[in-house]
Amino acid sequence: MLTEPPNKKKILQIVFSGLGGTSAVAFSLVEGAKNIDKKKYSFFFLFNGVEKLLPSHVKICQNISTQYKYIFKKNIIHNFFSISNFLFKKKFDVIIVHDFPLFIFFIFKFLNKFRLIYVHHTPDLTKGIKYWFLYVFNSFFADQTVVVSNRKKISFFNRLNKFFFLKPRIIINGINKNYFLSKRIKKTKNFKLGMAARFHSDKRQDLLLKIFKKYKKILIKNKITLSLAGDGPTKNELYKFVKKNGLEKFVKFEGNLNQSEIKKWFKSLNLYLHLSKDETSSTSILQALSSGLPVISSNVGGNFGLRKKYKGVDNIVLVDNNIDKIYFKIIKIYQSLDLQKKMSQSARRSIDLHFNYEQMFKKYSKLF
């Protein structure tokens, strides 16, 4: 067990035990803090959920020298008492809750006098009533609510905040820029596209497969291939689509990748695509930008907030979820090595200046 000096500010983060971008944000907060001031903060993770604790989560905790506990959620009552028992034994100065119900932590706030921060990650268009209720409920009980992307002024989200007098703080996600280093853009024999996301109806890997079906001959002729990282409920259906349309040689399903594997995977790509129904600030997009990749993403949600220019060139190309429009953007980037290099420079620049773990942690630390 790790022992902590008495003067360190103790911070607990509550994170789902399974897949999801929230864990990447939580880990980046720890890395950012350690890079800025190792002596000032001490972190602890509580992983909770019905999914088994991912081995990659354990490995990252070990790599960043951070203690953790995993509580399997058998049912609501068992979960309540298990978390209560944990909070009785451990004392923290700050608790950061990533998209979990706050009620139990609110109760213990009166006993242990910690600061309670709620971080809301869920995109608006994919929220059910449950998540809208959770957002309002948690925002009332938290000392501070954080949202991870900008919304347009006329959005339902902003109208809801105004109606309930809620004032969330906007802190865009950031990642470890020293881990995901920029690749050198050069002409390659094959041109590899990639997307890393959970296979779910909210994500639109299906659009990429439809592009490969419709423009199969042209893509094959130009040696353009597709690599899909991740897992989830829609994967089998999409795999059947690939098999049915004879795309097995050109589309590869990579499965879940750990941190070191995803780093190598980004290095193997020529162009990153991220297509979805909605987004806040995608950690996969940020990792691609940090890796110096040209990026095409759906013109939805918080993606517009990640778009930055460097020397007149955007780091991200935003596009409607239309297979023809996406295809023509792919071909435009494929045909110009000069554009690839300029987008790569713009991508890395946006991480160095705006979306890195140090910038993110500095903003969070003001809430402590």
C-alpha positions as a printed NumPy array, in Angstrom:
array([[  0.   ,   0.   ,   0.   ],
       [  1.11 ,   3.558,  -0.686],
       [  1.438,   5.942,   2.264],
       [  0.592,   9.61 ,   1.887],
       [  2.304,  12.628,   3.475],
       [ -0.165,  14.427,   5.795],
       [ -0.111,  17.771,   3.955],
       [ -1.245,  16.455,   0.591],
       [ -4.743,  17.325,  -0.594],
       [ -6.517,  13.979,  -0.984],
       [ -8.716,  13.678,  -4.076],
       [-11.054,  10.773,  -4.849],
       [-12.403,  10.187,  -8.36 ],
       [-15.469,   7.997,  -8.981],
       [-15.27 ,   6.266, -12.367],
       [-17.15 ,   3.455, -14.13 ],
       [-15.306,   0.138, -14.041],
       [-15.825,  -0.629, -17.743],
       [-15.247,   1.057, -21.079],
       [-15.76 ,   4.766, -21.579],
       [-13.976,   8.046, -22.208],
       [-14.582,   9.282, -18.649],
       [-11.765,   7.085, -17.323],
       [ -9.314,   8.636, -19.802],
       [-10.248,  12.096, -18.506],
       [ -9.878,  10.976, -14.881],
       [ -6.442,   9.469, -15.535],
       [ -5.332,  12.618, -17.379],
       [ -6.27 ,  14.715, -14.346],
       [ -3.881,  12.661, -12.216],
       [ -1.116,  12.852, -14.82 ],
       [ -1.599,  16.606, -15.137],
       [ -1.406,  17.088, -11.373],
       [  1.736,  14.975, -11.074],
       [  3.377,  16.875, -13.909],
       [  2.635,  20.225, -12.26 ],
       [  3.168,  19.5  ,  -8.553],
       [  3.695,  15.941,  -7.256],
       [  3.873,  17.042,  -3.622],
       [  0.581,  18.913,  -3.407],
       [ -2.018,  16.299,  -4.405],
       [ -2.771,  12.665,  -3.657],
       [ -5.287,  10.782,  -5.818],
       [ -7.425,   7.691,  -5.267],
       [ -9.811,   5.923,  -7.67 ],
       [-13.082,   4.218,  -6.817],
       [-14.183,   2.079,  -9.77 ],
       [-17.83 ,   1.042,  -9.654],
       [-20.296,  -0.656, -11.999],
       [-21.814,  -3.886, -13.272],
       [-18.869,  -4.452, -15.623],
       [-15.654,  -6.122, -14.494],
       [-12.746,  -3.818, -13.755],
       [-10.696,  -3.487, -16.925],
       [ -7.108,  -4.772, -16.583],
       [ -5.999,  -1.635, -18.445],
       [ -7.444,   0.504, -15.62 ],
       [ -5.396,  -1.458, -13.082],
       [ -2.24 ,  -1.127, -15.162],
       [ -2.643,   2.637, -15.564],
       [ -3.2  ,   3.058, -11.807],
       [  0.041,   1.157, -11.23 ],
       [  1.899,   3.236, -13.814],
       [  0.785,   6.525, -12.243],
       [  1.311,   5.213,  -8.663],
       [ -2.31 ,   5.75 ,  -7.659],
       [ -4.333,   3.624,  -5.231],
       [ -7.724,   2.278,  -6.265],
       [-10.672,   0.209,  -5.102],
       [-13.199,  -1.707,  -7.194],
       [-16.79 ,  -2.222,  -6.017],
       [-18.941,  -4.499,  -8.151],
       [-22.53 ,  -3.257,  -8.327],
       [-24.658,  -6.32 ,  -7.465],
       [-27.742,  -4.2  ,  -6.795],
       [-28.626,  -0.715,  -5.548],
       [-28.754,  -1.649,  -1.852],
       [-25.481,  -3.587,  -1.908],
       [-23.82 ,  -0.756,  -3.817],
       [-25.064,   1.859,  -1.331],
       [-23.685,   0.026,   1.698],
       [-20.41 ,  -0.934,  -0.003],
       [-19.666,   2.673,  -0.98 ],
       [-20.797,   3.887,   2.47 ],
       [-18.398,   1.478,   4.152],
       [-15.578,   2.715,   1.935],
       [-16.323,   6.383,   2.704],
       [-16.431,   5.656,   6.445],
       [-12.909,   4.263,   6.31 ],
       [-11.338,   6.781,   3.938],
       [-11.277,  10.571,   4.28 ],
       [-10.87 ,  12.922,   1.321],
       [-10.668,  16.681,   0.765],
       [-12.241,  16.572,  -2.7  ],
       [-14.469,  14.01 ,  -4.408],
       [-14.868,  14.213,  -8.19 ],
       [-17.808,  12.186,  -9.502],
       [-17.807,  11.32 , -13.216],
       [-21.441,  10.79 , -14.318],
       [-22.601,   8.917, -11.195],
       [-25.61 ,   9.676,  -8.95 ],
       [-24.422,  12.013,  -6.18 ],
       [-26.88 ,  11.265,  -3.375],
       [-24.677,   8.981,  -1.271],
       [-21.689,  11.341,  -1.594],
       [-23.89 ,  14.293,  -0.669],
       [-24.847,  12.519,   2.585],
       [-21.209,  11.894,   3.495],
       [-20.301,  15.469,   2.618],
       [-21.908,  16.57 ,   5.895],
       [-19.913,  13.991,   7.859],
       [-16.503,  14.422,   6.255],
       [-16.67 ,  18.035,   4.988],
       [-15.179,  17.442,   1.535],
       [-15.718,  19.438,  -1.647],
       [-18.039,  17.645,  -4.077],
       [-17.539,  18.129,  -7.828],
       [-19.804,  16.569, -10.453],
       [-18.423,  16.119, -13.981],
       [-21.072,  15.65 , -16.661],
       [-19.789,  13.879, -19.793],
       [-22.932,  12.623, -21.573],
       [-23.744,  14.176, -24.998],
       [-27.152,  15.893, -25.182],
       [-28.668,  14.143, -28.199],
       [-28.028,  10.679, -26.773],
       [-29.42 ,  11.429, -23.299],
       [-32.574,   9.695, -22.161],
       [-34.88 ,  11.225, -19.547],
       [-32.888,   9.409, -16.853],
       [-29.702,  11.288, -17.714],
       [-31.41 ,  14.679, -17.931],
       [-32.872,  14.061, -14.483],
       [-29.475,  12.913, -13.197],
       [-27.818,  16.077, -14.5  ],
       [-30.293,  18.412, -12.758],
       [-30.366,  16.334,  -9.557],
       [-26.565,  16.107,  -9.31 ],
       [-26.1  ,  19.79 , -10.11 ],
       [-28.26 ,  20.773,  -7.142],
       [-26.234,  18.625,  -4.739],
       [-22.728,  19.345,  -6.048],
       [-20.574,  22.247,  -4.898],
       [-19.655,  22.661,  -8.55 ],
       [-20.806,  21.06 , -11.793],
       [-18.36 ,  20.731, -14.68 ],
       [-19.384,  20.125, -18.297],
       [-16.749,  19.132, -20.83 ],
       [-17.891,  20.972, -23.958],
       [-19.411,  24.206, -25.16 ],
       [-23.028,  24.278, -26.339],
       [-24.735,  26.743, -28.607],
       [-26.639,  29.476, -26.77 ],
       [-30.   ,  28.326, -28.119],
       [-29.47 ,  24.686, -27.074],
       [-31.949,  22.892, -24.823],
       [-29.09 ,  22.293, -22.38 ],
       [-28.495,  26.01 , -21.87 ],
       [-32.223,  26.726, -21.598],
       [-32.483,  24.002, -18.946],
       [-29.635,  25.56 , -16.958],
       [-31.325,  28.944, -17.12 ],
       [-34.667,  27.514, -15.976],
       [-33.144,  25.793, -12.912],
       [-30.588,  28.573, -12.23 ],
       [-27.69 ,  26.174, -12.799],
       [-24.23 ,  27.545, -13.546],
       [-21.912,  24.737, -14.681],
       [-18.245,  25.427, -15.335],
       [-16.999,  24.513, -18.817],
       [-13.668,  22.661, -18.81 ],
       [-12.717,  21.016, -22.093],
       [-11.012,  17.637, -21.762],
       [ -7.252,  17.38 , -22.091],
       [ -4.842,  14.488, -22.544],
       [ -1.228,  13.546, -21.886],
       [  0.564,  15.292, -24.741],
       [  3.864,  13.687, -23.713],
       [  2.459,  10.18 , -24.184],
       [  0.653,  10.645, -27.501],
       [  3.484,  12.167, -29.512],
       [  3.136,  13.526, -33.026],
       [  4.016,  11.197, -35.892],
       [  5.962,  12.179, -39.002],
       [  3.648,  12.512, -41.99 ],
       [  5.063,  10.873, -45.103],
       [  3.864,   9.16 , -48.27 ],
       [  2.963,   5.519, -47.627],
       [  2.167,   2.544, -49.845],
       [ -1.22 ,   2.046, -48.18 ],
       [ -3.51 ,   4.724, -46.741],
       [ -5.049,   3.612, -43.459],
       [ -8.193,   5.141, -41.968],
       [ -9.176,   4.517, -38.358],
       [-11.863,   5.12 , -35.757],
       [-11.697,   4.267, -32.037],
       [-15.025,   4.189, -30.217],
       [-17.465,   1.921, -28.458],
       [-19.647,  -0.022, -30.885],
       [-23.014,   1.457, -29.976],
       [-25.96 ,   2.99 , -31.81 ],
       [-24.673,   6.433, -30.73 ],
       [-21.511,   5.916, -32.799],
       [-21.582,   5.786, -36.592],
       [-18.986,   3.226, -37.672],
       [-21.742,   2.04 , -40.01 ],
       [-21.243,   5.135, -42.186],
       [-17.627,   4.171, -42.835],
       [-18.645,   0.654, -43.807],
       [-21.29 ,   2.025, -46.181],
       [-18.609,   4.221, -47.772],
       [-16.431,   1.155, -48.342],
       [-19.377,  -0.676, -49.86 ],
       [-20.389,   2.154, -52.22 ],
       [-16.876,   3.212, -53.266],
       [-15.253,  -0.208, -52.98 ],
       [-13.476,  -0.246, -56.349],
       [-11.96 ,   3.238, -55.974],
       [-10.819,   2.624, -52.396],
       [ -9.277,  -0.751, -53.26 ],
       [ -7.503,   0.72 , -56.294],
       [ -5.936,   3.418, -54.095],
       [ -5.075,   0.906, -51.329],
       [ -7.231,   2.667, -48.738],
       [ -8.113,   0.466, -45.751],
       [-10.099,   0.855, -42.532],
       [ -9.259,  -0.127, -38.952],
       [-11.935,  -0.055, -36.219],
       [-10.885,  -0.178, -32.552],
       [-13.323,  -0.919, -29.739],
       [-16.1  ,  -3.278, -28.771],
       [-19.794,  -3.124, -27.96 ],
       [-23.33 ,  -4.273, -28.794],
       [-23.373,  -3.247, -32.486],
       [-20.053,  -4.874, -33.393],
       [-21.465,  -8.25 , -34.484],
       [-24.023,  -6.614, -36.758],
       [-21.329,  -4.511, -38.431],
       [-19.026,  -7.504, -38.76 ],
       [-21.799,  -9.357, -40.609],
       [-22.169,  -6.344, -42.931],
       [-18.45 ,  -6.487, -43.742],
       [-18.601, -10.21 , -44.46 ],
       [-21.777,  -9.947, -46.547],
       [-20.257,  -7.258, -48.772],
       [-16.844,  -8.882, -49.183],
       [-14.916,  -6.205, -47.29 ],
       [-12.889,  -8.486, -44.973],
       [ -9.567,  -7.719, -46.699],
       [-10.027,  -3.97 , -46.353],
       [-11.779,  -3.556, -42.981],
       [-10.211,  -4.824, -39.759],
       [-11.816,  -5.029, -36.305],
       [ -9.082,  -4.514, -33.7  ],
       [-11.138,  -5.109, -30.53 ],
       [-10.417,  -3.266, -27.277],
       [ -6.904,  -1.83 , -27.142],
       [ -4.997,  -0.971, -23.972],
       [ -3.11 ,   2.301, -23.604],
       [  0.14 ,   1.127, -25.187],
       [ -1.735,  -0.631, -28.001],
       [ -3.881,   2.416, -28.792],
       [ -0.738,   4.559, -28.938],
       [  0.811,   2.223, -31.548],
       [ -2.506,   2.029, -33.378],
       [ -2.699,   5.813, -33.815],
       [  0.871,   5.779, -35.15 ],
       [ -0.194,   3.272, -37.818],
       [ -2.942,   5.528, -39.221],
       [ -2.852,   8.118, -41.997],
       [ -6.242,   9.672, -41.218],
       [ -8.508,   9.509, -38.171],
       [-12.314,   9.683, -38.454],
       [-14.798,  10.031, -35.615],
       [-18.43 ,   9.764, -36.659],
       [-21.288,   9.877, -34.159],
       [-24.744,  11.212, -33.394],
       [-23.392,  13.578, -30.74 ],
       [-20.215,  14.299, -28.74 ],
       [-18.971,  16.383, -25.843],
       [-15.156,  16.516, -26.099],
       [-14.016,  13.144, -27.388],
       [-10.808,  11.771, -25.866],
       [-10.263,   9.654, -28.994],
       [-10.267,  12.79 , -31.151],
       [ -7.846,  14.465, -28.736],
       [ -5.522,  11.446, -28.806],
       [ -5.57 ,  11.515, -32.609],
       [ -4.774,  15.246, -32.635],
       [ -1.943,  14.754, -30.157],
       [ -0.59 ,  11.99 , -32.417],
       [ -0.452,  14.541, -35.234],
       [ -3.128,  12.945, -37.39 ],
       [ -5.452,  14.736, -39.805],
       [ -8.961,  14.346, -38.363],
       [-12.447,  14.229, -39.88 ],
       [-15.341,  14.288, -37.419],
       [-19.12 ,  14.622, -37.465],
       [-20.376,  18.192, -37.298],
       [-22.221,  17.551, -34.04 ],
       [-22.173,  18.572, -30.377],
       [-18.901,  19.691, -28.86 ],
       [-16.743,  18.824, -31.878],
       [-16.912,  22.435, -33.08 ],
       [-15.258,  23.466, -29.801],
       [-12.215,  21.321, -30.623],
       [-11.646,  22.96 , -34.01 ],
       [ -8.65 ,  25.317, -34.075],
       [ -6.648,  26.928, -36.864],
       [ -2.882,  27.096, -37.264],
       [ -1.458,  29.054, -40.206],
       [ -4.932,  29.116, -41.743],
       [ -5.452,  25.332, -41.621],
       [ -8.038,  23.6  , -39.413],
       [ -6.932,  20.771, -37.15 ],
       [-10.313,  19.066, -37.706],
       [-12.564,  18.855, -40.756],
       [-16.217,  18.856, -39.65 ],
       [-18.691,  17.072, -41.914],
       [-22.358,  16.079, -41.947],
       [-23.178,  12.412, -41.364],
       [-23.59 ,  11.784, -45.083],
       [-21.531,   9.053, -46.754],
       [-20.89 ,  10.994, -49.973],
       [-19.744,  14.138, -48.149],
       [-17.499,  12.089, -45.856],
       [-16.029,  10.183, -48.811],
       [-15.106,  13.378, -50.685],
       [-13.394,  14.778, -47.558],
       [-11.4  ,  11.541, -47.245],
       [-10.306,  11.689, -50.888],
       [ -9.36 ,  15.37 , -50.655],
       [ -7.003,  14.67 , -47.75 ],
       [ -5.72 ,  11.432, -49.314],
       [ -4.749,  13.209, -52.543],
       [ -2.699,  15.965, -50.871],
       [  0.36 ,  15.084, -48.808],
       [  0.885,  18.812, -48.256],
       [ -2.591,  19.141, -46.694],
       [ -1.9  ,  16.105, -44.502],
       [  1.298,  17.726, -43.198],
       [ -0.391,  21.074, -42.537],
       [ -3.329,  19.428, -40.74 ],
       [ -0.849,  17.392, -38.684],
       [  0.937,  20.56 , -37.551],
       [ -2.376,  22.223, -36.721],
       [ -3.54 ,  19.116, -34.837],
       [ -0.502,  18.949, -32.577],
       [ -0.491,  22.716, -32.056],
       [ -4.09 ,  22.608, -30.773],
       [ -3.08 ,  20.053, -28.119],
       [  0.037,  21.966, -27.064],
       [ -1.92 ,  25.199, -26.614],
       [ -5.447,  24.178, -25.647],
       [ -6.303,  20.528, -24.948],
       [ -3.548,  19.027, -22.802],
       [ -3.678,  17.54 , -19.316],
       [ -1.829,  20.423, -17.638],
       [ -4.269,  23.038, -18.93 ],
       [ -7.19 ,  20.865, -17.846],
       [ -5.876,  20.213, -14.348],
       [ -5.106,  23.888, -13.699],
       [ -8.771,  24.686, -14.367],
       [-10.008,  21.863, -12.126],
       [ -7.607,  22.804,  -9.318],
       [ -9.287,  26.219,  -9.038],
       [-12.435,  24.353,  -7.916],
       [-10.649,  22.567,  -5.046]])
